[in-house]
Amino acid sequence: MIDDPFFYALAIPAVVLLGLSKGGFAGMGALAMPMLVFAVDPVRAAAILLPILIAQDAVGVWAFRRTVDWRLLAWMMPGSVLGIWLGYVFAASLSALTVMAMVGAISILFGLYRLWTAGHALPSRMRRWPEWVGSLFGIASGYTSQIAHAGQPPFQVWVLPRNLERDRLVGTTALYFAVLNWIKVPAYVALGQFTPGNLLTSAALFPLAIVATFAGVWLVRRVSAERFYTAIHWLMVLVGVALVWEAAAA
């Protein structure tokens, strides 16, 4: 178990951000990995966070279990599974920091684009994209999720323009990443990252993780749909900046 105070000084706010993200403010959790890699290597940070993410997923799925867009998930999930497999197979050929930089750049551009075009309809060519295109975004989301727990930006690039009702967006996001995180478990077992020390560190952060997730559920239900979407787009920009900054600093 990690006993470095500096690690917990970073891990505690990181877990709170993850909880708010799982409670509905999607995107905030992507800041957790950049924070933890200041204290431990990226692979170990991802292994510590995965059990926490799974526990938080359970809260989010339960809270929004009645508002899920099953059709959207059906199109995205096959590609996401393929993306996770590709992330496991090619993990050694592309560093987590490189992936974080690419995902960060995409997140910044899309977040700024949606803030700039707030209140306007999507371009007609985007509205005509067939649903199977969601499988391609699923591949990107699964890959970046496997490498660096950074699957939110590709997921959001495809899902946010669908303009789902707020609770349906939160419920769909919660279930999507709950499934993805369970699918990633065998890969982390194969990589030998679920060591007693890592699991005990995760367990020490569990109580805070659950409380933060319930706080996120409570808060998101008290924010108007318009403000919710604006907040998500700003979070995409901030997350993107954090990811690019972390990759450049390393």
C-alpha positions in Angstrom: 0.0 0.0 0.0 1.3 3.5 -0.9 2.1 5.5 2.2 3.5 8.6 0.5 1.6 11.8 1.8 2.3 13.5 -1.6 0.4 10.7 -3.4 -2.7 11.1 -1.2 -2.5 14.9 -1.6 -3.1 14.3 -5.3 -5.2 11.2 -5.0 -7.9 12.7 -2.8 -8.9 15.5 -5.1 -8.5 13.2 -8.1 -11.0 10.7 -6.6 -13.4 13.6 -5.8 -13.2 14.6 -9.4 -13.9 11.1 -10.5 -16.9 10.9 -8.2 -18.4 14.1 -9.6 -17.8 12.8 -13.1 -19.5 9.4 -12.4 -22.3 11.3 -10.7 -23.0 13.1 -14.0 -20.5 15.8 -14.7 -18.8 13.7 -17.4 -15.3 14.7 -18.2 -14.0 15.8 -14.8 -12.7 12.4 -14.1 -10.2 12.6 -17.0 -8.2 15.0 -14.8 -7.5 12.2 -12.3 -4.8 10.4 -14.3 -2.8 13.6 -15.1 -2.8 14.4 -11.4 -1.7 10.9 -10.2 1.2 10.6 -12.7 3.0 13.3 -10.8 3.3 10.8 -7.9 3.4 7.3 -9.6 4.0 5.9 -13.0 1.0 6.0 -15.5 0.4 2.2 -15.5 0.3 2.0 -11.7 -1.9 5.0 -11.5 -4.4 3.4 -14.0 -4.4 0.2 -12.0 -5.1 1.9 -8.7 -7.9 3.9 -10.3 -9.7 1.0 -12.1 -11.3 -0.6 -9.0 -12.3 2.9 -7.8 -13.9 3.6 -11.2 -15.8 0.3 -11.0 -17.2 1.1 -7.6 -18.2 4.6 -8.7 -19.8 3.2 -11.8 -22.1 1.1 -9.7 -23.5 4.2 -8.0 -23.9 6.1 -11.3 -25.7 3.2 -13.0 -28.0 2.7 -10.1 -28.9 6.4 -9.9 -29.7 6.7 -13.6 -30.7 3.2 -14.5 -34.0 4.2 -16.0 -32.6 6.8 -18.4 -30.3 4.9 -20.9 -30.2 5.2 -24.7 -29.8 1.5 -25.5 -29.7 2.1 -29.2 -26.7 4.4 -28.9 -24.9 1.9 -26.7 -25.6 -0.9 -29.2 -23.8 0.9 -31.9 -20.8 2.1 -29.8 -20.1 -0.9 -27.7 -18.7 -3.3 -30.4 -16.2 -0.7 -31.5 -15.3 0.0 -27.9 -14.5 -3.6 -27.1 -12.3 -3.7 -30.2 -10.6 -0.4 -29.0 -9.8 -1.9 -25.6 -8.3 -5.0 -27.3 -6.2 -2.7 -29.5 -5.1 -0.7 -26.5 -3.9 -3.9 -24.8 -2.1 -5.3 -27.8 -0.4 -2.1 -28.9 0.2 -0.6 -25.4 3.9 -0.8 -25.8 4.1 0.9 -29.2 2.3 4.1 -28.2 2.9 5.7 -24.8 0.1 6.7 -22.5 1.4 10.3 -22.6 1.2 10.4 -26.4 -2.4 9.1 -26.3 -3.2 11.7 -23.6 -1.8 14.5 -25.8 -3.9 13.4 -28.8 -7.1 13.0 -26.8 -6.5 16.3 -25.1 -6.1 18.1 -28.4 -9.4 16.6 -29.7 -11.1 17.5 -26.5 -10.0 21.1 -26.7 -11.0 21.6 -30.3 -14.4 19.9 -29.9 -15.2 21.7 -26.6 -14.4 25.1 -28.1 -16.3 24.3 -31.2 -19.5 23.5 -29.3 -19.1 26.5 -27.1 -18.7 28.7 -30.2 -21.8 27.2 -31.9 -24.0 27.0 -28.7 -27.6 27.4 -29.7 -27.0 26.6 -33.3 -27.9 23.4 -35.2 -25.2 21.0 -36.1 -23.9 21.1 -39.7 -26.2 19.1 -42.0 -23.4 16.7 -42.9 -22.9 15.9 -39.3 -26.6 15.3 -38.7 -26.6 12.9 -41.7 -23.8 10.7 -40.3 -25.1 7.1 -40.1 -25.3 5.5 -36.7 -22.5 3.0 -37.5 -20.1 5.9 -37.3 -20.6 5.7 -33.6 -18.7 2.4 -33.7 -15.6 4.2 -35.0 -15.8 6.6 -32.1 -16.3 3.6 -29.9 -13.0 2.2 -31.1 -11.3 5.5 -30.2 -13.0 5.7 -26.8 -12.1 2.1 -25.9 -8.5 2.5 -27.0 -7.9 5.7 -25.0 -9.8 4.3 -22.0 -7.5 1.2 -22.0 -4.3 3.2 -22.3 -5.0 6.1 -20.0 -8.6 6.0 -18.6 -9.3 8.8 -21.1 -12.2 7.5 -23.1 -14.6 10.4 -22.3 -13.5 12.8 -25.0 -14.0 10.5 -28.0 -17.3 9.3 -26.5 -18.5 12.9 -26.0 -17.5 14.0 -29.5 -20.0 11.5 -30.8 -22.7 11.6 -28.1 -23.0 15.2 -27.2 -24.1 16.4 -30.6 -27.0 13.9 -30.3 -28.5 16.4 -27.8 -29.9 13.8 -25.5 -32.0 14.9 -22.6 -29.7 15.5 -19.6 -30.6 12.4 -17.5 -30.5 10.2 -20.6 -27.0 11.4 -21.4 -25.9 10.8 -17.8 -27.5 7.3 -17.7 -26.0 6.3 -21.0 -22.6 7.6 -20.1 -22.7 5.8 -16.7 -23.6 2.4 -18.2 -21.2 2.7 -21.1 -18.2 3.3 -19.0 -19.3 0.7 -16.4 -19.2 -1.9 -19.1 -15.9 -0.7 -20.5 -14.2 -0.7 -17.1 -15.2 -4.3 -16.4 -14.0 -5.3 -19.8 -10.6 -3.8 -19.0 -10.1 -5.9 -15.9 -8.6 -9.0 -17.6 -6.1 -6.9 -19.4 -4.9 -5.4 -16.1 -4.8 -8.8 -14.5 -2.6 -10.0 -17.4 -0.3 -7.1 -17.0 0.1 -8.0 -13.3 -1.0 -4.6 -12.0 -3.6 -5.8 -9.4 -0.9 -6.2 -6.8 -1.9 -6.3 -3.0 -0.3 -2.8 -2.6 -2.3 -1.3 -5.5 -5.5 -2.9 -4.4 -5.1 -1.8 -0.7 -4.4 1.7 -2.0 -7.6 1.6 -4.0 -9.5 0.3 -1.0 -8.3 3.1 1.2 -9.9 5.6 -1.2 -13.2 3.7 -1.7 -15.2 5.6 1.0 -14.3 9.0 -0.4 -15.0 7.7 -3.9 -18.6 6.6 -3.1 -19.4 9.8 -1.2 -18.1 11.9 -4.1 -20.2 10.0 -6.6 -23.4 10.5 -4.6 -22.5 14.2 -4.4 -22.2 14.3 -8.1 -25.6 12.7 -8.6 -27.1 15.2 -6.1 -25.6 18.2 -7.9 -26.3 17.2 -11.5 -30.0 16.9 -10.7 -30.1 20.5 -9.6 -28.5 22.0 -12.7 -30.6 23.1 -15.6 -30.1 21.2 -18.9 -28.7 24.2 -20.7 -26.2 25.0 -17.9 -25.3 21.3 -17.7 -24.3 21.1 -21.4 -22.4 24.4 -21.2 -20.5 23.0 -18.1 -19.7 19.8 -19.9 -18.2 21.6 -22.9 -16.1 23.8 -20.7 -14.9 20.7 -18.8 -13.9 19.2 -22.2 -11.7 22.2 -22.8 -10.2 22.1 -19.3 -9.6 18.4 -19.5 -8.0 18.7 -22.9 -5.6 21.4 -21.6 -4.7 19.3 -18.6 -4.0 16.2 -20.8 -1.8 18.2 -23.3 0.0 20.0 -20.5 0.8 16.7 -18.7 2.1 15.1 -21.9 4.2 18.1 -22.8 5.6 18.4 -19.2 6.6 14.7 -19.3 
